[in-house]
Amino acid sequence: MGDSASRSVPASSVALPSAWWVLIAGLVGLAGSAALTVEKIAILRNPSYVPSCNFNPIVSCGSVMTTPQASVLGFPNSLIGIAAFSVVVVTGVLAVANVPLPQWYWIGLTAATLVGAAFVHWLIFQSLYRIGALCPYCMAVWVVTITLLVVVASIAFRPAGENGGGAVGRELYRWRWSIATLWFTAVFLLILARFWDYWSTLL
C-alpha cells in the first residue's frame, strides 16, 4: 500500500541548467529583497537618509519605498520577497543537488510564482504611471520573478516524452524563452516611453 501511494506522486530530477537558474534567481531575489529591507529600515530610523540606490530623479528607490504601494499589506513588500525567495533558494539547492521533488510541488511553486508575477506587474504599473520612479532593486526582483515563472512552469509542465504535454504544451515549452524575450521587450519599451522626456535629455 505504501509503494502504491508513493507512486501516485511522481518525482523527477530537474535539468541542471534549470536547477541552477532556480537557485540563482532565488539568490538574486533574496539579495534584492534584503537590500530593500535594509534601506527601508534606514529610512524609518532617519527620514533624511538618502538610499544608496538613488541615482537620479527617475531611478530612485527612495521615491518608491516611501509610498503606500511599497507596503501593500501594512509592512514592506520586501519582507514578502524575503520569505518567498527563501523558499525558492531552498528549492534551487535541492534541484542542483539532484534531489527529486514531486510534480505537485513544482505545480504549486508555479502557481505561487504566477501570483508573484501578477503582483510584480501591478508594481510595474504603479511605478510607471502612479509613482513615476524606478527602483533598481525592485527591477532586479521584476526580472528574476518573470524568468523564474518561465523556468518553474517549464519544469512543472515539461512534456513527458515526444508526445507528452499535448500540442499546446509542447509549443509553449519550445518557445518559452522567445515569449520571455518579448515579455521583457514590452516592459522595456513601456519604461522607455514613460520616461522618454528624461532619457532624451541624456542623449
C-alpha positions as CSV (number, residue, x, y, z in Angstrom):
1,M,0.0,0.0,0.0
2,G,2.8,2.4,0.9
3,D,4.5,1.7,-2.5
4,S,1.4,2.5,-4.5
5,A,0.9,5.7,-2.5
6,S,4.4,6.8,-3.3
7,R,4.0,6.0,-7.0
8,S,0.9,8.2,-7.1
9,V,3.0,11.3,-6.5
10,P,5.7,11.1,-9.2
11,A,9.0,12.9,-8.6
12,S,11.7,13.5,-11.2
13,S,15.0,15.3,-11.4
14,V,15.4,18.7,-13.0
15,A,17.8,19.5,-15.8
16,L,20.9,21.1,-14.3
17,P,20.6,24.5,-16.2
18,S,17.0,24.9,-15.0
19,A,18.0,23.9,-11.4
20,W,20.9,26.4,-11.4
21,W,18.6,29.2,-12.6
22,V,16.1,28.5,-9.9
23,L,18.9,28.8,-7.4
24,I,20.4,31.9,-9.0
25,A,17.1,33.6,-9.3
26,G,16.3,32.8,-5.7
27,L,19.6,34.3,-4.5
28,V,19.2,37.4,-6.6
29,G,15.7,38.0,-5.5
30,L,16.6,37.3,-1.9
31,A,19.5,39.8,-2.1
32,G,17.3,42.4,-3.7
33,S,14.6,42.0,-1.1
34,A,17.1,42.1,1.8
35,A,18.8,45.2,0.4
36,L,15.4,46.9,0.1
37,T,14.6,45.9,3.7
38,V,17.8,47.4,5.0
39,E,17.3,50.6,3.1
40,K,13.7,50.8,4.4
41,I,14.8,50.4,8.0
42,A,17.4,53.1,7.4
43,I,14.7,55.5,6.1
44,L,12.4,54.7,9.1
45,R,15.3,55.4,11.5
46,N,16.3,58.6,9.7
47,P,13.8,60.2,7.3
48,S,16.6,62.3,5.8
49,Y,18.6,59.2,4.9
50,V,19.4,59.0,1.1
51,P,19.3,55.4,-0.1
52,S,22.3,54.0,-2.0
53,C,20.1,53.2,-4.9
54,N,19.1,56.9,-5.6
55,F,20.8,57.7,-8.8
56,N,18.7,60.4,-10.5
57,P,15.1,61.8,-10.4
58,I,13.8,58.7,-12.2
59,V,16.0,55.8,-10.9
60,S,15.4,56.4,-7.2
61,C,14.3,53.7,-4.9
62,G,13.8,56.2,-2.1
63,S,10.9,57.7,-4.1
64,V,9.3,54.3,-4.3
65,M,9.9,52.9,-0.8
66,T,8.1,55.8,0.9
67,T,4.9,55.3,-1.0
68,P,1.8,53.3,0.2
69,Q,2.4,50.8,-2.7
70,A,5.6,49.7,-1.1
71,S,3.7,48.4,1.9
72,V,0.5,46.9,0.5
73,L,-0.2,44.7,3.5
74,G,0.9,47.2,6.1
75,F,4.6,46.1,6.1
76,P,7.3,46.5,3.5
77,N,6.7,44.4,0.4
78,S,10.4,43.3,0.6
79,L,9.6,41.1,3.6
80,I,7.3,39.1,1.4
81,G,10.1,38.8,-1.0
82,I,12.5,37.6,1.7
83,A,10.1,34.8,2.7
84,A,9.2,33.9,-0.9
85,F,12.7,33.8,-2.3
86,S,14.0,31.9,0.7
87,V,11.7,29.1,-0.4
88,V,13.0,29.4,-4.0
89,V,16.6,29.2,-2.8
90,V,15.9,26.0,-0.8
91,T,14.2,24.6,-3.9
92,G,17.1,25.5,-6.1
93,V,19.6,23.9,-3.7
94,L,17.6,20.7,-3.7
95,A,17.3,20.8,-7.5
96,V,21.0,21.4,-8.0
97,A,21.7,18.5,-5.6
98,N,19.6,16.3,-7.9
99,V,17.0,15.7,-5.1
100,P,13.8,14.7,-6.9
101,L,10.7,16.8,-5.9
102,P,7.2,15.7,-6.7
103,Q,5.4,17.2,-9.6
104,W,2.7,18.7,-7.4
105,Y,5.4,20.7,-5.7
106,W,6.6,22.3,-8.9
107,I,3.0,22.9,-10.0
108,G,2.4,24.6,-6.6
109,L,5.6,26.7,-6.9
110,T,4.5,27.7,-10.4
111,A,1.1,28.9,-9.1
112,A,2.8,30.9,-6.3
113,T,5.3,32.4,-8.8
114,L,2.4,33.3,-11.1
115,V,0.8,35.2,-8.2
116,G,4.1,36.9,-7.5
117,A,4.4,37.8,-11.2
118,A,0.9,39.3,-11.2
119,F,1.9,41.4,-8.1
120,V,5.1,42.4,-9.9
121,H,3.2,43.7,-12.9
122,W,0.9,45.7,-10.6
123,L,4.0,47.2,-9.1
124,I,5.4,47.9,-12.6
125,F,2.2,49.8,-13.4
126,Q,2.3,51.7,-10.1
127,S,6.0,52.6,-10.6
128,L,5.5,53.8,-14.2
129,Y,2.1,55.6,-14.0
130,R,1.4,56.5,-10.4
131,I,4.8,56.9,-8.6
132,G,6.8,58.0,-11.6
133,A,10.1,56.5,-10.4
134,L,12.1,53.3,-10.8
135,C,13.7,51.3,-8.0
136,P,16.8,49.4,-9.1
137,Y,16.4,46.6,-6.5
138,C,12.8,46.3,-7.4
139,M,13.6,46.0,-11.1
140,A,16.1,43.2,-10.2
141,V,13.2,41.4,-8.5
142,W,11.0,42.0,-11.5
143,V,13.5,40.3,-13.8
144,V,14.1,37.3,-11.7
145,T,10.4,36.8,-11.0
146,I,9.5,36.8,-14.7
147,T,12.3,34.4,-15.7
148,L,11.6,32.3,-12.6
149,L,8.0,31.9,-13.8
150,V,9.2,30.7,-17.2
151,V,11.7,28.2,-15.8
152,V,9.5,26.8,-13.0
153,A,6.5,26.5,-15.3
154,S,8.7,24.7,-17.9
155,I,9.7,22.2,-15.1
156,A,6.2,21.7,-13.8
157,F,4.6,21.2,-17.2
158,R,7.5,20.0,-19.3
159,P,6.4,17.4,-22.0
160,A,6.9,13.9,-20.8
161,G,8.5,12.5,-24.0
162,E,8.0,13.4,-27.6
163,N,4.2,13.1,-27.5
164,G,3.7,14.3,-23.9
165,G,2.1,17.6,-22.8
166,G,-0.2,18.0,-25.8
167,A,0.5,20.1,-28.9
168,V,-0.1,23.4,-27.0
169,G,2.1,22.4,-24.1
170,R,4.9,21.3,-26.4
171,E,4.8,24.6,-28.3
172,L,4.7,26.7,-25.2
173,Y,7.7,24.7,-23.9
174,R,9.6,25.1,-27.2
175,W,9.0,28.9,-27.4
176,R,9.2,29.7,-23.7
177,W,12.4,31.9,-23.9
178,S,11.1,33.7,-27.0
179,I,8.0,34.5,-25.1
180,A,10.1,35.7,-22.2
181,T,12.2,37.9,-24.5
182,L,9.1,39.5,-25.9
183,W,7.8,40.0,-22.4
184,F,11.0,41.8,-21.3
185,T,11.0,43.9,-24.5
186,A,7.4,45.1,-23.9
187,V,8.3,46.2,-20.3
188,F,11.5,47.9,-21.6
189,L,9.5,49.8,-24.2
190,L,7.0,50.9,-21.6
191,I,9.8,52.2,-19.4
192,L,11.4,53.9,-22.4
193,A,8.2,55.6,-23.5
194,R,7.0,56.6,-20.0
195,F,10.3,58.4,-19.1
196,W,11.3,59.5,-22.6
197,D,11.3,63.2,-21.7
198,Y,14.1,62.4,-19.2
199,W,16.0,59.8,-21.2
200,S,16.1,62.2,-24.2
201,T,18.0,64.8,-22.1
202,L,20.8,62.3,-21.5
203,L,21.4,61.8,-25.2
